[in-house]
Amino acid sequence: MARITIRLDDDHYERLLDDARVRGMAPSTHIREILQRYEGTDPGGYHDRLDEIHATGIQTLAIVAKSIGSRTPEVLEEGLAEARRLLRERGLLNPAQDGQ
């Protein structure tokens, strides 16, 4: 197994040791688990939970959009335009797919 050396400030190191101790594992094992979560290789873990949160948020927004669109389509269009503007500002909307 390969080795790596990292330097942590004292507070980070103590927090790492405390977290590992609470979980009943060696600090090196705890660090490996953190890296697996960060990389998204933990089945049923961190990334799966984020996907679930994203899916719930999307479903909720779809219901709200449908409701608003059926009552006041102009408000829905204004909201979508504002959402596109915010996404463009943050570089999260591909201009080629934007249609604006």
C-alpha positions, 0 to 999 in steps of 0.5 A, a space after each residue: 500500500 502506498 503512503 502519503 505524508 500531509 501536514 495539518 495544523 494542530 486543531 485539524 489534527 486533533 479534530 481528525 483524531 477525535 472523529 476517528 476515535 468516536 468512530 472507533 477506527 484508526 486515523 488512517 482508516 478514517 482519512 481513507 473513508 473521507 477520501 472515498 466519500 469525497 471521490 464519490 466511491 462510497 456506495 450509499 454514502 455521501 454522494 447518494 444522499 446528495 443525489 437524493 436531496 437534489 432529486 427531492 429539490 427538483 421534484 418540489 420545484 417542478 410541482 411549484 412551477 406546474 402550479 404557478 404556470 397553470 395559474 399565472 404563466 407570466 409569473 412562471 416565465 419571469 421566474 424561469 428567466 431569472 433562474 436562467 440569468 442566475 445560472 448564466 452568471 455562475 457559469 452553470 448554464 451552457 449558452 448553446 443550450 440556453 435559448 436566450 
